[in-house]
Structures are given as structure tokens and as C-alpha cells.
């Protein structure tokens, strides 16, 4: 009886993961983060370089659905480097986006490596105003562990028999090229150069790559509309609001929120900043956020309070996220390129 229960558990796990895989392949909803502002290249390649400094490295880790299913774990790392081009205020940002995702008992894994380039055209000699055009493209690999797959073909009439073939013909892994393009507009607000905003639009999977373990199914394109604004209330406090609207086939996602920030330490050049706020993913989750800046390094933590139809089963428990970012400038005598910082 125990072996039968374990067989059913593994079979349900496989069907759960395979169902998600088919759903993602047929309808192509992408992975996402609640701290989406800490993974800007996944939103729009034209958001690369929108920070004050020359070099930025960001990382986000997410774990979700531990309470109702097999855990999903997702990690993202992006790195950017920007430098001036030509004789004016134009500049270029180059970088890369790497993401890794693992789900379920069969070890369904997705790995992305996506280099990018973003050109920023200055539109004003007196304001920090830019129109940016970015491209991102690279390789995506998906695979699962066939040794952990259990199917009906391995049921011998009484028990699960792992020595029997699984009887399935789907691939254990495949790779494809993926491409994205985007535009953004960023500028200052009023006389205070620290008040700024941006808006942008990203178009992902425009090459419609084949994305399937078992048949020829193309990845559906995705549009992401983004906007953000940062306002200084005084020399030590500020508020930041940002949000995304994502559309992919019949699916839409809306997320919006903000952070209140307080700088601590000495009046001249405070070394520490504390941020607190909340975001809301429509019909899905309320997301409280706390973030700390320690000089050039930032740490963030958030938790999804599930308010979707899964709330009773999950007991309102959703995804937990940690983020870290590092921003610096070149040490030699090169002018720092200023851009809105969000």
C-alpha cells in the first residue's frame, strides 16, 4: 500500500509539472518577480542603464508555492556597464541577463543567457532627458530529469516498477534562441534634477521561438508597458512609484506600488537608506517590501500575501524574494553618466 501511495504521489507530481510545462508552452506565460524593479532587463532591454553610476549588478531569488505543491525556485542576475559615445551626451549600455528556474520533483529547469545592448540618445543639453532603444537576445535551455519521471506505463498492475520504461516520447531537453526589443523615455521633473521619471515598452519573443518538449509550439510574444517616477520630498526623504502592465496572448498582469525612502547618517552624504512600501499584483497578491542601502550595496526582501483563488489552499502564503544590487562608478577621471535612479 505504501508503494502504491508513493507511486501516486510521484505520478501526480509529474502530471502537475507536465501540465505546467504544456500550459507555459501553449500559452507562454513567462516567469516573473514581485521585485520586478530589481530585474529591469526582464521588463524591457531599454531599461538597461537607467541608474546613477557606470556599473550595476543585480540579483533576485524567489521561492514560491512551498505550502501547496512542489516548490518553485527562480534566480536572476543581470550586469550592466555604460560608457559615452560620440562627442555629445549620448551613451551606450552593454550587459547580460541570466536566469535559472527549477520546479517540481522531476527537476524541470529553465536557463537563460541573454546579452544586450542599449543606445541612449540625449534629447536636451540642459535636462537629463534620453530616448533609449535596446536589443536583447541569446540562448534558452529547458530540461527535466527523465529518471525522476513516473507514468502509467511503469505500473505493473499492482505496484510501481521503476525498471519499466516510461513509455513517453517527449524530449528530456531542448534549446532555442530568444530575442527582445524595447524603447524607453526618461527625463527629470522640474528644476530638481533628483526628481525624474521614465516610461517604456518592451516586446519579447518577437522571433516566436519553438518552445515545447513534445511538439512544435511557438513561444507567444509578450508586451510589457512600464512606468516609474521618483520624487524627493526633502534632502533626506523620497518616494518612488513604479508599475508594469504585461500582456501575453489571453493573459494580462498588472503590478503597481511604491516605496518611501529615508536616508540616515550624517547630513552630508548619508551612507544608509531605509525603504519601505507595498506593491499589488492585481487579483493575485499583496506584496510588502523592505529594502536597505548600505553605501553602494542594496538588500531587499518581500513576501507575496496570496489573495487569489488559491488563497484558501495556500493560507494566503505565496512567494518569498530576496534581492541584492551593487552600483558603482569608474575610478579614473571619466565623467559619471547621470540617469534616473529607481
N, C-alpha and C positions, 0 to 999 in steps of 0.2 A: 504493500500500500504506500509506504514511504517513497519507493522508487517511482511509483505512478504519480504521486503528488509532485515530486521534483521534476518529472518529465513534463507535466502540465505547466508547471511554473516556467521552465525554460522555453517551452513552446509558446506560451503567452508572451514571454519576453521577446522572442524572435518576431512574432507576429506584430507586437507593438512597435518594434524598431523598423521592421519592414514596412509597416503601414505608414509610419512617419516618413520613411525614405521615399515610398511611392508618392505620398502626398506632396512632399517637397519637390519631387521631380516633376510631377504632373502639374502642380500649381506654383512651385518655385518660390515659396516664401523664404527669404534669407534669414540668417542668424542676425541677432541684434543685441544691443546693450542698453540698460537703463541709463548708465552714464555715457550716453551717446556722444556727448561733447568731448569725452576723453578718447574717442576713436573717430576723429573727423574725416579720415580718408575713406572710411566705410560709408559715410554720408555723401561725400562729394569730393572728388580729387581736386577740385578748385578751392577747397578749404585748406589745402596744404599751405603753410607759410603764414597763416593769419595769427601771428603771435609776435610779441616784442622780444627780439633776440635773433640769433642766427641759426641755432641748432635746437631741435626739440626731439625728445624720445618719450613715448607714452606707452603704457601697458595697462591692460584691463583683464581681470579674471572674473568669470561668472560661474556660479553653481546653482542649479535650479531643479525643481521637481523631486527633491530628495524625499519629500513627505508622501508622495502618492505613486511614484514609479521609480524606474532606474534613473540615477542622477545624470543630468546633462552638464558637461563642463566645457567652457569655452574660454579661450585666451587670445588676446590680440596685442600685437606690438607694432608700432609704427615709428619710423625715424625720418626726420626731415632736415635738410640743410639748404640755406638760401644765400644767394650772392647777387650782387648788382651786375647788370648787363648794359652795354652801351654807355653813353655819356650822360643820360638823364637819370631819373629816379626809378626807371624800370628795374625789375629784378626777376630772378628765376628761383624756383624751389624744386629740388630733386629729393627723392626719398623712396621708401618702400613700405608696404603694408603686409604683415604676416599674421595669419590667424590659424588657430587649431581648435577643433571641436571634437568631442568624444561623447557618445551617447549609448547607453544600454549594455546588456550582458553580452552582445555579440561584437562589442567594440567598434561600432560604426564611427569612422573617423573621417574628418574633412580637414585638409590642409591647404592653405592659400599662400602663394608668394607673388605679390603684385607690385612691381616697380612703378614709379610715377614721375611725371614732370608737370610743373605748373608755371605758366608765364603770367606775370603781374604787370599790367600796363598802367603807369601813372596818368591820372586824368587832371591833375592840378599841381601847380607849383607852390601853392600856399596851403593847401589842405592835404591831409594824408588820405587820398582818395584813389582807389585802384579798381580796375576791371581785370578779372583773372580767368584764364582758360586752362583747364587741367585735363590730362590724359593719364589713365592707369590701366595696365594690362600685364598679365602674366599667366602662371600655371596654377590650376586647382587639381588636387588629387583626393579621391574618395575611395575608402576601402572598408571591409569588415572582416572579422576573423571567422572563416568557414568552420574551423574546428569547434567553435562555440555555438554553432547553429544546430538546432534540433527541429525535426519536421515529422510529419505523419509517416513518412517512409521509413523512419527509424523506430517505429512502434511495431513490435513483432506479434501483436495480438494480445499480449499480457503485460509486457514491460517495455521500457525504453531501452534500446540496444544501440549504443554509440558506435559499434563496429559496422553497422549498416550504412550504406551511402545515403546522403540526404535527399537524393532524387531530384534536386533542383538544377537548373541550367543557367542561373544568373551569374554574373561576373563577381569575383571577390574584390575587384578594384578596377579603377579606370581614372584617366586624367583628361583634362580639357583646358583650352585657352579661354580666358575670360577678359573682357575689356569694358572700361567705363570712361565716360567723358562728363565734364561739368563746367559750369560758369558760376562766378560769384562777383558781387559788387560790395565793396567795403569803403567806409568813409567815417570821418569824425562828425560830431554833432555840436554845433555852436562854436564858441570861442575856446572852450576847454578841450584840448587835444586828447584828454583821457576819456572823454565821452565818445563812444563810437558804436557803429552798428555794421551788420553785414546781412546780406540775403543771397541765396544761391539756389541752383537747381542742378541735380546730378542725374545722369542717365546710365544705368548699369546693365550689363549683359547685352549690350547693343549688337554684339556679334551672334547672339542667340546660340550659344554652345549646346551641344548634346550633353545632357546631364541625367544619366539613368544607368542602373545596374543591369537592367534586363531587356530594355527595348529602346528604340530611337525616339527619345523625348527631348525637345529643346527647352533650355532654360528660358523662362519668360522674362522679358525686360522689366526693369524696376525704375520708377521715378522717385526721387527724394527732393522735396522742397524744404529748404532750411532758412531760418532767420534767427538773429540774435541782436541784443543791444546791451551795452554796459554803461551805467550812469554813476558818476561819482557824486555822493551826497555831501561829502566834505573831504578834507585831506586824508582821512583815515578810514572812511566807510564808503561802500559802493554796493550797488545791486546789479545783478546780471540776469537777464531773461533770455531763454532760447527755446526753440522747438523745431520739430520736424513733422512733415506730413509725407508718408510713404504710400505709394500705390504700386501694386504688383498683381496684374490680372484682376480677379474679382475682389482682391483683398486690399484693405486700407488700414493704416495705422497712424494714430495721432499721438504725439507726446509733447508736453509743454510744461514749463516750470521755471523756477528761478532760485537764485542764491543771494543771501545777504552776507556781505563780507566786511570784516573788521580787522584792520592792521594793528598789530601790537608791538610794543618795544619803544625804542627811542623815537622822538618826533622826527628826526632827520634820518630817513632811510630805515623804517621799521623792518626788522628781519623776519617777522612772523605775521601770518594772516590766517584767520579762522573764518570758514564759510559754513553756512547752514541754510538749508532750504528744502523744498519738496517739489517733486515732479509727478505728473499724472499721465499714465498711458490709458487712453480712452477705452472704457469697458474692459479693462484688464487689471490695472494695478495702481496703487498709490505708493510713491517711492520717496521716503525721507532720505536726505543726503547730508553727510558731514564731510568737510574737507579741510585739510591743514596745509599751509605753505610754510616750509622751513627754508628760507633763502631761495635757492634755485630748484628745490625739490618740493613736489606736492603729493599728498596722500589723500585718497578719497575712499569712503565707504558708503554703501547704500544697500537697501533691502526692499524688495517688492512685497507689498502687502496685497495679496491677491483679492480682487473684488469682482472677478469674472464669474462665469457659471461654474467654474471649478472650485470656487471658494469653500463650499461645504465639505468637499472631499479633501481639499488641501488644508483646511482650517485656517484659511487666509495666508498660508505660507507660500512664498514664491521664490524669487531668485535673490541670491546674495552676491554682491560685487565688491571687489577691491580694485583700486586704480592707483597708479603712480606715474608721475611725469617729471621730466627734467628739462629745463630750458636754460641755455647759456648763450654767451656771445663770444666771438673770436677775440683772442687776447692781443693780437697785433693791431697796428694802427689802421684799422679799416672802420669806416663809419657804420654804426649799428643801423640796420634797416628797421624802421618802425612800422608796425602794423597793428590793427586792433587785436587785443588780447582777450580771449574769452575762456 
